């Protein structure tokens, strides 16, 4: 309730519409697009490290410079432009869940497609 009142107060004080304020935020900060998908596998046991082995290979697959790879909960690859893709095995199903975020929606979908291609090629 209080955040809504704050937005209304800002709109009243600046004499601007909500859509104008939203455009200002989008221009001041990056707008990220989040996408997700899953890959169903026939295997019972999933080891993501079988698919994502080394940084140079991943940089070729994604055609992007990788800043960091985090393996604490699945494999999260963060690119130098702050885009990222996360792959994690489902604990209950033979699935690999894939999540990606980018300022470019087509690039986010491309990350999903590249992960699917990498997994299907093994």
LUMZA-208288 format. One record per atom (N, C-alpha, C, O): residue number from 0; residue in one letter; atom name; x, y, z. Coordinates in steps of 0.1 Angstrom, whole numbers, plus 5000, padded with zeros to 4 digits. Layout:
N
SITE, nr, rest, atom, east, north, up
SITE, NUM, A, CA, X, Y, Z;
...
***
This chain:
122
SITE, nr, rest, atom, east, north, up
SITE, 0, X, N, 5008, 4988, 5000;
SITE, 0, X, CA, 5000, 5000, 5000;
SITE, 0, X, C, 5009, 5013, 5000;
SITE, 0, X, O, 5006, 5022, 4992;
SITE, 1, X, N, 5019, 5013, 5009;
SITE, 1, X, CA, 5027, 5025, 5009;
SITE, 1, X, C, 5035, 5028, 4997;
SITE, 1, X, O, 5036, 5039, 4993;
SITE, 2, X, N, 5041, 5017, 4990;
SITE, 2, X, CA, 5047, 5021, 4977;
SITE, 2, X, C, 5038, 5027, 4967;
SITE, 2, X, O, 5043, 5036, 4959;
SITE, 3, X, N, 5026, 5023, 4967;
SITE, 3, X, CA, 5016, 5029, 4957;
SITE, 3, X, C, 5014, 5044, 4961;
SITE, 3, X, O, 5014, 5053, 4952;
SITE, 4, X, N, 5013, 5047, 4974;
SITE, 4, X, CA, 5011, 5061, 4978;
SITE, 4, X, C, 5023, 5069, 4974;
SITE, 4, X, O, 5022, 5080, 4970;
SITE, 5, X, N, 5035, 5063, 4976;
SITE, 5, X, CA, 5047, 5070, 4972;
SITE, 5, X, C, 5048, 5073, 4957;
SITE, 5, X, O, 5052, 5084, 4953;
SITE, 6, X, N, 5044, 5064, 4949;
SITE, 6, X, CA, 5044, 5066, 4934;
SITE, 6, X, C, 5034, 5077, 4931;
SITE, 6, X, O, 5037, 5086, 4923;
SITE, 7, X, N, 5022, 5077, 4937;
SITE, 7, X, CA, 5012, 5087, 4935;
SITE, 7, X, C, 5017, 5101, 4939;
SITE, 7, X, O, 5015, 5111, 4932;
SITE, 8, X, N, 5024, 5101, 4950;
SITE, 8, X, CA, 5030, 5114, 4955;
SITE, 8, X, C, 5041, 5119, 4945;
SITE, 8, X, O, 5041, 5131, 4943;
SITE, 9, X, N, 5049, 5110, 4940;
SITE, 9, X, CA, 5059, 5114, 4930;
SITE, 9, X, C, 5052, 5119, 4917;
SITE, 9, X, O, 5057, 5129, 4912;
SITE, 10, X, N, 5042, 5112, 4913;
SITE, 10, X, CA, 5035, 5117, 4901;
SITE, 10, X, C, 5029, 5130, 4903;
SITE, 10, X, O, 5029, 5139, 4894;
SITE, 11, X, N, 5023, 5133, 4915;
SITE, 11, X, CA, 5017, 5146, 4918;
SITE, 11, X, C, 5027, 5157, 4919;
SITE, 11, X, O, 5026, 5168, 4914;
SITE, 12, X, N, 5039, 5154, 4925;
SITE, 12, X, CA, 5049, 5164, 4927;
SITE, 12, X, C, 5056, 5167, 4914;
SITE, 12, X, O, 5059, 5179, 4912;
SITE, 13, X, N, 5058, 5158, 4905;
SITE, 13, X, CA, 5065, 5160, 4893;
SITE, 13, X, C, 5055, 5164, 4881;
SITE, 13, X, O, 5059, 5168, 4871;
SITE, 14, X, N, 5042, 5162, 4884;
SITE, 14, X, CA, 5032, 5164, 4874;
SITE, 14, X, C, 5034, 5156, 4861;
SITE, 14, X, O, 5033, 5161, 4850;
SITE, 15, X, N, 5038, 5143, 4863;
SITE, 15, X, CA, 5041, 5134, 4852;
SITE, 15, X, C, 5032, 5122, 4854;
SITE, 15, X, O, 5029, 5118, 4865;
SITE, 16, X, N, 5030, 5115, 4842;
SITE, 16, X, CA, 5023, 5103, 4842;
SITE, 16, X, C, 5032, 5091, 4846;
SITE, 16, X, O, 5044, 5092, 4846;
SITE, 17, X, N, 5026, 5080, 4850;
SITE, 17, X, CA, 5033, 5068, 4854;
SITE, 17, X, C, 5041, 5063, 4843;
SITE, 17, X, O, 5053, 5058, 4845;
SITE, 18, X, N, 5036, 5063, 4831;
SITE, 18, X, CA, 5043, 5058, 4819;
SITE, 18, X, C, 5056, 5067, 4816;
SITE, 18, X, O, 5066, 5061, 4812;
SITE, 19, X, N, 5055, 5080, 4819;
SITE, 19, X, CA, 5067, 5088, 4817;
SITE, 19, X, C, 5078, 5085, 4828;
SITE, 19, X, O, 5089, 5084, 4824;
SITE, 20, X, N, 5073, 5083, 4840;
SITE, 20, X, CA, 5083, 5079, 4850;
SITE, 20, X, C, 5089, 5065, 4847;
SITE, 20, X, O, 5101, 5063, 4849;
SITE, 21, X, N, 5081, 5056, 4842;
SITE, 21, X, CA, 5087, 5043, 4838;
SITE, 21, X, C, 5097, 5044, 4827;
SITE, 21, X, O, 5107, 5037, 4827;
SITE, 22, X, N, 5094, 5053, 4817;
SITE, 22, X, CA, 5104, 5055, 4806;
SITE, 22, X, C, 5117, 5061, 4812;
SITE, 22, X, O, 5128, 5057, 4807;
SITE, 23, X, N, 5116, 5070, 4821;
SITE, 23, X, CA, 5128, 5076, 4827;
SITE, 23, X, C, 5136, 5065, 4834;
SITE, 23, X, O, 5149, 5065, 4833;
SITE, 24, X, N, 5130, 5056, 4841;
SITE, 24, X, CA, 5137, 5045, 4848;
SITE, 24, X, C, 5144, 5036, 4838;
SITE, 24, X, O, 5155, 5032, 4839;
SITE, 25, X, N, 5137, 5033, 4827;
SITE, 25, X, CA, 5142, 5024, 4816;
SITE, 25, X, C, 5154, 5031, 4810;
SITE, 25, X, O, 5164, 5024, 4806;
SITE, 26, X, N, 5154, 5044, 4808;
SITE, 26, X, CA, 5165, 5051, 4802;
SITE, 26, X, C, 5177, 5052, 4812;
SITE, 26, X, O, 5189, 5052, 4808;
SITE, 27, X, N, 5174, 5053, 4825;
SITE, 27, X, CA, 5185, 5055, 4835;
SITE, 27, X, C, 5192, 5042, 4838;
SITE, 27, X, O, 5204, 5041, 4841;
SITE, 28, X, N, 5184, 5031, 4838;
SITE, 28, X, CA, 5189, 5018, 4842;
SITE, 28, X, C, 5187, 5008, 4831;
SITE, 28, X, O, 5178, 5010, 4822;
SITE, 29, X, N, 5194, 4998, 4830;
SITE, 29, X, CA, 5192, 4987, 4820;
SITE, 29, X, C, 5179, 4980, 4823;
SITE, 29, X, O, 5176, 4978, 4835;
SITE, 30, X, N, 5173, 4976, 4813;
SITE, 30, X, CA, 5160, 4968, 4814;
SITE, 30, X, C, 5164, 4954, 4810;
SITE, 30, X, O, 5168, 4951, 4799;
SITE, 31, X, N, 5162, 4945, 4820;
SITE, 31, X, CA, 5165, 4931, 4817;
SITE, 31, X, C, 5153, 4923, 4814;
SITE, 31, X, O, 5142, 4925, 4818;
SITE, 32, X, N, 5155, 4913, 4805;
SITE, 32, X, CA, 5145, 4903, 4801;
SITE, 32, X, C, 5149, 4890, 4806;
SITE, 32, X, O, 5160, 4884, 4803;
SITE, 33, X, N, 5140, 4883, 4814;
SITE, 33, X, CA, 5142, 4870, 4820;
SITE, 33, X, C, 5134, 4860, 4812;
SITE, 33, X, O, 5122, 4862, 4810;
SITE, 34, X, N, 5141, 4849, 4809;
SITE, 34, X, CA, 5134, 4838, 4802;
SITE, 34, X, C, 5138, 4825, 4809;
SITE, 34, X, O, 5148, 4824, 4815;
SITE, 35, X, N, 5130, 4815, 4807;
SITE, 35, X, CA, 5133, 4802, 4813;
SITE, 35, X, C, 5127, 4790, 4804;
SITE, 35, X, O, 5118, 4792, 4796;
SITE, 36, X, N, 5134, 4779, 4805;
SITE, 36, X, CA, 5130, 4767, 4798;
SITE, 36, X, C, 5135, 4755, 4805;
SITE, 36, X, O, 5141, 4756, 4816;
SITE, 37, X, N, 5132, 4743, 4800;
SITE, 37, X, CA, 5138, 4731, 4806;
SITE, 37, X, C, 5141, 4721, 4795;
SITE, 37, X, O, 5135, 4721, 4784;
SITE, 38, X, N, 5150, 4712, 4798;
SITE, 38, X, CA, 5154, 4701, 4789;
SITE, 38, X, C, 5151, 4688, 4796;
SITE, 38, X, O, 5155, 4686, 4807;
SITE, 39, X, N, 5143, 4680, 4789;
SITE, 39, X, CA, 5140, 4667, 4795;
SITE, 39, X, C, 5150, 4657, 4790;
SITE, 39, X, O, 5153, 4656, 4778;
SITE, 40, X, N, 5156, 4649, 4799;
SITE, 40, X, CA, 5166, 4640, 4795;
SITE, 40, X, C, 5161, 4626, 4798;
SITE, 40, X, O, 5152, 4624, 4806;
SITE, 41, X, N, 5166, 4616, 4790;
SITE, 41, X, CA, 5163, 4602, 4792;
SITE, 41, X, C, 5170, 4596, 4804;
SITE, 41, X, O, 5166, 4585, 4809;
SITE, 42, X, N, 5181, 4602, 4808;
SITE, 42, X, CA, 5190, 4596, 4818;
SITE, 42, X, C, 5184, 4599, 4832;
SITE, 42, X, O, 5177, 4609, 4834;
SITE, 43, X, N, 5186, 4590, 4841;
SITE, 43, X, CA, 5182, 4592, 4855;
SITE, 43, X, C, 5190, 4602, 4862;
SITE, 43, X, O, 5185, 4611, 4869;
SITE, 44, X, N, 5203, 4600, 4861;
SITE, 44, X, CA, 5213, 4609, 4869;
SITE, 44, X, C, 5218, 4619, 4859;
SITE, 44, X, O, 5222, 4617, 4848;
SITE, 45, X, N, 5218, 4632, 4864;
SITE, 45, X, CA, 5222, 4643, 4856;
SITE, 45, X, C, 5234, 4649, 4862;
SITE, 45, X, O, 5234, 4653, 4874;
SITE, 46, X, N, 5245, 4650, 4855;
SITE, 46, X, CA, 5257, 4657, 4859;
SITE, 46, X, C, 5260, 4668, 4850;
SITE, 46, X, O, 5264, 4666, 4839;
SITE, 47, X, N, 5257, 4680, 4854;
SITE, 47, X, CA, 5258, 4692, 4846;
SITE, 47, X, C, 5272, 4694, 4841;
SITE, 47, X, O, 5275, 4700, 4831;
SITE, 48, X, N, 5282, 4689, 4849;
SITE, 48, X, CA, 5296, 4691, 4846;
SITE, 48, X, C, 5300, 4683, 4834;
SITE, 48, X, O, 5311, 4685, 4828;
SITE, 49, X, N, 5291, 4673, 4830;
SITE, 49, X, CA, 5294, 4666, 4817;
SITE, 49, X, C, 5291, 4675, 4805;
SITE, 49, X, O, 5297, 4673, 4795;
SITE, 50, X, N, 5283, 4685, 4807;
SITE, 50, X, CA, 5279, 4694, 4796;
SITE, 50, X, C, 5287, 4707, 4796;
SITE, 50, X, O, 5291, 4712, 4785;
SITE, 51, X, N, 5290, 4712, 4808;
SITE, 51, X, CA, 5297, 4725, 4809;
SITE, 51, X, C, 5311, 4723, 4815;
SITE, 51, X, O, 5312, 4722, 4828;
SITE, 52, X, N, 5321, 4721, 4807;
SITE, 52, X, CA, 5333, 4716, 4812;
SITE, 52, X, C, 5344, 4727, 4814;
SITE, 52, X, O, 5350, 4729, 4824;
SITE, 53, X, N, 5346, 4736, 4804;
SITE, 53, X, CA, 5357, 4745, 4805;
SITE, 53, X, C, 5353, 4759, 4799;
SITE, 53, X, O, 5345, 4759, 4789;
SITE, 54, X, N, 5359, 4769, 4804;
SITE, 54, X, CA, 5355, 4783, 4800;
SITE, 54, X, C, 5358, 4786, 4786;
SITE, 54, X, O, 5349, 4791, 4779;
SITE, 55, X, N, 5369, 4782, 4780;
SITE, 55, X, CA, 5371, 4785, 4765;
SITE, 55, X, C, 5361, 4778, 4756;
SITE, 55, X, O, 5356, 4785, 4747;
SITE, 56, X, N, 5357, 4766, 4760;
SITE, 56, X, CA, 5346, 4760, 4752;
SITE, 56, X, C, 5333, 4767, 4753;
SITE, 56, X, O, 5326, 4770, 4743;
SITE, 57, X, N, 5330, 4771, 4765;
SITE, 57, X, CA, 5317, 4779, 4768;
SITE, 57, X, C, 5317, 4792, 4761;
SITE, 57, X, O, 5307, 4797, 4756;
SITE, 58, X, N, 5329, 4799, 4760;
SITE, 58, X, CA, 5330, 4812, 4753;
SITE, 58, X, C, 5328, 4810, 4738;
SITE, 58, X, O, 5322, 4819, 4732;
SITE, 59, X, N, 5332, 4799, 4733;
SITE, 59, X, CA, 5329, 4796, 4719;
SITE, 59, X, C, 5314, 4793, 4717;
SITE, 59, X, O, 5308, 4798, 4707;
SITE, 60, X, N, 5309, 4785, 4725;
SITE, 60, X, CA, 5295, 4781, 4724;
SITE, 60, X, C, 5286, 4794, 4725;
SITE, 60, X, O, 5277, 4795, 4716;
SITE, 61, X, N, 5288, 4802, 4734;
SITE, 61, X, CA, 5279, 4814, 4736;
SITE, 61, X, C, 5284, 4826, 4728;
SITE, 61, X, O, 5277, 4836, 4728;
SITE, 62, X, N, 5296, 4825, 4722;
SITE, 62, X, CA, 5302, 4836, 4715;
SITE, 62, X, C, 5302, 4849, 4723;
SITE, 62, X, O, 5299, 4860, 4718;
SITE, 63, X, N, 5305, 4848, 4736;
SITE, 63, X, CA, 5306, 4859, 4745;
SITE, 63, X, C, 5317, 4857, 4755;
SITE, 63, X, O, 5321, 4845, 4758;
SITE, 64, X, N, 5323, 4868, 4760;
SITE, 64, X, CA, 5333, 4867, 4770;
SITE, 64, X, C, 5327, 4864, 4783;
SITE, 64, X, O, 5317, 4871, 4787;
SITE, 65, X, N, 5332, 4854, 4790;
SITE, 65, X, CA, 5327, 4850, 4803;
SITE, 65, X, C, 5334, 4857, 4814;
SITE, 65, X, O, 5347, 4857, 4815;
SITE, 66, X, N, 5327, 4863, 4823;
SITE, 66, X, CA, 5333, 4870, 4835;
SITE, 66, X, C, 5335, 4860, 4847;
SITE, 66, X, O, 5345, 4861, 4853;
SITE, 67, X, N, 5325, 4852, 4849;
SITE, 67, X, CA, 5325, 4844, 4861;
SITE, 67, X, C, 5316, 4831, 4859;
SITE, 67, X, O, 5306, 4832, 4852;
SITE, 68, X, N, 5320, 4820, 4864;
SITE, 68, X, CA, 5312, 4808, 4865;
SITE, 68, X, C, 5310, 4804, 4879;
SITE, 68, X, O, 5320, 4801, 4886;
SITE, 69, X, N, 5298, 4803, 4884;
SITE, 69, X, CA, 5295, 4800, 4897;
SITE, 69, X, C, 5289, 4786, 4897;
SITE, 69, X, O, 5279, 4783, 4890;
SITE, 70, X, N, 5294, 4777, 4905;
SITE, 70, X, CA, 5289, 4763, 4905;
SITE, 70, X, C, 5283, 4759, 4919;
SITE, 70, X, O, 5282, 4747, 4922;
SITE, 71, X, N, 5279, 4769, 4926;
SITE, 71, X, CA, 5273, 4766, 4940;
SITE, 71, X, C, 5259, 4760, 4939;
SITE, 71, X, O, 5256, 4751, 4947;
SITE, 72, X, N, 5251, 4763, 4929;
SITE, 72, X, CA, 5237, 4757, 4928;
SITE, 72, X, C, 5235, 4756, 4913;
SITE, 72, X, O, 5228, 4764, 4907;
SITE, 73, X, N, 5240, 4745, 4907;
SITE, 73, X, CA, 5240, 4744, 4893;
SITE, 73, X, C, 5252, 4751, 4887;
SITE, 73, X, O, 5262, 4751, 4893;
SITE, 74, X, N, 5250, 4756, 4875;
SITE, 74, X, CA, 5261, 4763, 4868;
SITE, 74, X, C, 5255, 4776, 4863;
SITE, 74, X, O, 5247, 4776, 4854;
SITE, 75, X, N, 5260, 4787, 4869;
SITE, 75, X, CA, 5256, 4800, 4865;
SITE, 75, X, C, 5268, 4807, 4858;
SITE, 75, X, O, 5278, 4809, 4864;
SITE, 76, X, N, 5266, 4810, 4845;
SITE, 76, X, CA, 5276, 4817, 4837;
SITE, 76, X, C, 5272, 4831, 4836;
SITE, 76, X, O, 5262, 4835, 4830;
SITE, 77, X, N, 5281, 4840, 4841;
SITE, 77, X, CA, 5279, 4854, 4840;
SITE, 77, X, C, 5288, 4860, 4829;
SITE, 77, X, O, 5300, 4858, 4830;
SITE, 78, X, N, 5283, 4867, 4820;
SITE, 78, X, CA, 5291, 4872, 4809;
SITE, 78, X, C, 5296, 4886, 4812;
SITE, 78, X, O, 5291, 4892, 4822;
SITE, 79, X, N, 5305, 4891, 4805;
SITE, 79, X, CA, 5312, 4904, 4808;
SITE, 79, X, C, 5302, 4916, 4807;
SITE, 79, X, O, 5305, 4926, 4813;
SITE, 80, X, N, 5291, 4914, 4800;
SITE, 80, X, CA, 5281, 4925, 4799;
SITE, 80, X, C, 5270, 4924, 4810;
SITE, 80, X, O, 5260, 4930, 4809;
SITE, 81, X, N, 5272, 4915, 4820;
SITE, 81, X, CA, 5263, 4912, 4831;
SITE, 81, X, C, 5251, 4904, 4827;
SITE, 81, X, O, 5242, 4901, 4835;
SITE, 82, X, N, 5250, 4899, 4814;
SITE, 82, X, CA, 5240, 4889, 4811;
SITE, 82, X, C, 5244, 4876, 4818;
SITE, 82, X, O, 5255, 4875, 4821;
SITE, 83, X, N, 5234, 4867, 4819;
SITE, 83, X, CA, 5238, 4854, 4825;
SITE, 83, X, C, 5228, 4844, 4821;
SITE, 83, X, O, 5217, 4846, 4816;
SITE, 84, X, N, 5233, 4831, 4822;
SITE, 84, X, CA, 5225, 4819, 4820;
SITE, 84, X, C, 5228, 4810, 4832;
SITE, 84, X, O, 5240, 4808, 4836;
SITE, 85, X, N, 5218, 4803, 4837;
SITE, 85, X, CA, 5219, 4794, 4848;
SITE, 85, X, C, 5213, 4781, 4844;
SITE, 85, X, O, 5201, 4780, 4839;
SITE, 86, X, N, 5220, 4770, 4846;
SITE, 86, X, CA, 5215, 4756, 4844;
SITE, 86, X, C, 5216, 4749, 4857;
SITE, 86, X, O, 5226, 4749, 4864;
SITE, 87, X, N, 5205, 4742, 4860;
SITE, 87, X, CA, 5205, 4734, 4872;
SITE, 87, X, C, 5196, 4722, 4870;
SITE, 87, X, O, 5186, 4723, 4864;
SITE, 88, X, N, 5201, 4711, 4875;
SITE, 88, X, CA, 5194, 4698, 4874;
SITE, 88, X, C, 5182, 4698, 4884;
SITE, 88, X, O, 5184, 4703, 4896;
SITE, 89, X, N, 5171, 4693, 4880;
SITE, 89, X, CA, 5160, 4692, 4889;
SITE, 89, X, C, 5163, 4681, 4899;
SITE, 89, X, O, 5169, 4671, 4895;
SITE, 90, X, N, 5159, 4682, 4911;
SITE, 90, X, CA, 5162, 4672, 4921;
SITE, 90, X, C, 5152, 4660, 4920;
SITE, 90, X, O, 5154, 4650, 4926;
SITE, 91, X, N, 5141, 4662, 4913;
SITE, 91, X, CA, 5130, 4652, 4914;
SITE, 91, X, C, 5126, 4647, 4900;
SITE, 91, X, O, 5120, 4636, 4899;
SITE, 92, X, N, 5131, 4653, 4889;
SITE, 92, X, CA, 5128, 4648, 4876;
SITE, 92, X, C, 5140, 4648, 4867;
SITE, 92, X, O, 5150, 4655, 4870;
SITE, 93, X, N, 5140, 4641, 4856;
SITE, 93, X, CA, 5152, 4641, 4847;
SITE, 93, X, C, 5152, 4653, 4838;
SITE, 93, X, O, 5150, 4652, 4826;
SITE, 94, X, N, 5153, 4665, 4845;
SITE, 94, X, CA, 5153, 4678, 4838;
SITE, 94, X, C, 5165, 4686, 4841;
SITE, 94, X, O, 5171, 4685, 4852;
SITE, 95, X, N, 5168, 4694, 4831;
SITE, 95, X, CA, 5178, 4705, 4834;
SITE, 95, X, C, 5169, 4718, 4831;
SITE, 95, X, O, 5164, 4720, 4820;
SITE, 96, X, N, 5168, 4726, 4842;
SITE, 96, X, CA, 5161, 4738, 4841;
SITE, 96, X, C, 5171, 4749, 4836;
SITE, 96, X, O, 5183, 4750, 4841;
SITE, 97, X, N, 5167, 4758, 4827;
SITE, 97, X, CA, 5176, 4768, 4822;
SITE, 97, X, C, 5169, 4781, 4824;
SITE, 97, X, O, 5157, 4783, 4821;
SITE, 98, X, N, 5177, 4791, 4829;
SITE, 98, X, CA, 5172, 4805, 4831;
SITE, 98, X, C, 5182, 4814, 4825;
SITE, 98, X, O, 5194, 4811, 4825;
SITE, 99, X, N, 5178, 4825, 4819;
SITE, 99, X, CA, 5187, 4834, 4813;
SITE, 99, X, C, 5181, 4848, 4814;
SITE, 99, X, O, 5169, 4850, 4815;
SITE, 100, X, N, 5191, 4858, 4815;
SITE, 100, X, CA, 5187, 4872, 4816;
SITE, 100, X, C, 5196, 4880, 4808;
SITE, 100, X, O, 5208, 4879, 4808;
SITE, 101, X, N, 5190, 4890, 4800;
SITE, 101, X, CA, 5198, 4898, 4792;
SITE, 101, X, C, 5190, 4911, 4789;
SITE, 101, X, O, 5178, 4912, 4791;
SITE, 102, X, N, 5198, 4922, 4786;
SITE, 102, X, CA, 5191, 4934, 4782;
SITE, 102, X, C, 5185, 4933, 4768;
SITE, 102, X, O, 5176, 4941, 4764;
SITE, 103, X, N, 5189, 4923, 4761;
SITE, 103, X, CA, 5183, 4920, 4747;
SITE, 103, X, C, 5175, 4908, 4748;
SITE, 103, X, O, 5180, 4897, 4750;
SITE, 104, X, N, 5162, 4908, 4746;
SITE, 104, X, CA, 5153, 4896, 4747;
SITE, 104, X, C, 5157, 4885, 4737;
SITE, 104, X, O, 5157, 4873, 4741;
SITE, 105, X, N, 5161, 4889, 4725;
SITE, 105, X, CA, 5165, 4878, 4716;
SITE, 105, X, C, 5178, 4871, 4720;
SITE, 105, X, O, 5180, 4859, 4718;
SITE, 106, X, N, 5187, 4879, 4727;
SITE, 106, X, CA, 5199, 4873, 4732;
SITE, 106, X, C, 5196, 4863, 4744;
SITE, 106, X, O, 5202, 4853, 4745;
SITE, 107, X, N, 5187, 4867, 4752;
SITE, 107, X, CA, 5183, 4858, 4763;
SITE, 107, X, C, 5177, 4845, 4758;
SITE, 107, X, O, 5181, 4834, 4763;
SITE, 108, X, N, 5169, 4846, 4747;
SITE, 108, X, CA, 5164, 4833, 4741;
SITE, 108, X, C, 5175, 4826, 4734;
SITE, 108, X, O, 5175, 4813, 4734;
SITE, 109, X, N, 5185, 4833, 4729;
SITE, 109, X, CA, 5196, 4826, 4722;
SITE, 109, X, C, 5204, 4818, 4732;
SITE, 109, X, O, 5209, 4807, 4729;
SITE, 110, X, N, 5206, 4823, 4745;
SITE, 110, X, CA, 5213, 4816, 4755;
SITE, 110, X, C, 5206, 4803, 4758;
SITE, 110, X, O, 5213, 4792, 4759;
SITE, 111, X, N, 5193, 4803, 4759;
SITE, 111, X, CA, 5185, 4791, 4761;
SITE, 111, X, C, 5188, 4781, 4749;
SITE, 111, X, O, 5190, 4769, 4752;
SITE, 112, X, N, 5187, 4786, 4737;
SITE, 112, X, CA, 5189, 4777, 4725;
SITE, 112, X, C, 5203, 4771, 4725;
SITE, 112, X, O, 5205, 4759, 4722;
SITE, 113, X, N, 5213, 4779, 4729;
SITE, 113, X, CA, 5227, 4774, 4729;
SITE, 113, X, C, 5229, 4764, 4739;
SITE, 113, X, O, 5236, 4754, 4737;
SITE, 114, X, N, 5223, 4765, 4751;
SITE, 114, X, CA, 5224, 4755, 4761;
SITE, 114, X, C, 5217, 4742, 4756;
SITE, 114, X, O, 5223, 4731, 4758;
SITE, 115, X, N, 5205, 4743, 4750;
SITE, 115, X, CA, 5198, 4731, 4745;
SITE, 115, X, C, 5207, 4724, 4735;
SITE, 115, X, O, 5208, 4712, 4735;
SITE, 116, X, N, 5213, 4732, 4726;
SITE, 116, X, CA, 5222, 4726, 4716;
SITE, 116, X, C, 5234, 4719, 4722;
SITE, 116, X, O, 5238, 4708, 4717;
SITE, 117, X, N, 5240, 4725, 4732;
SITE, 117, X, CA, 5251, 4719, 4738;
SITE, 117, X, C, 5248, 4706, 4745;
SITE, 117, X, O, 5255, 4696, 4744;
SITE, 118, X, N, 5236, 4706, 4752;
SITE, 118, X, CA, 5232, 4693, 4759;
SITE, 118, X, C, 5228, 4683, 4749;
SITE, 118, X, O, 5232, 4671, 4751;
SITE, 119, X, N, 5222, 4686, 4738;
SITE, 119, X, CA, 5217, 4676, 4728;
SITE, 119, X, C, 5229, 4671, 4720;
SITE, 119, X, O, 5228, 4660, 4714;
SITE, 120, X, N, 5240, 4678, 4720;
SITE, 120, X, CA, 5252, 4673, 4712;
SITE, 120, X, C, 5260, 4663, 4720;
SITE, 120, X, O, 5269, 4656, 4714;
SITE, 121, X, N, 5257, 4661, 4732;
SITE, 121, X, CA, 5265, 4651, 4741;
SITE, 121, X, C, 5259, 4638, 4740;
SITE, 121, X, O, 5264, 4628, 4746;
***
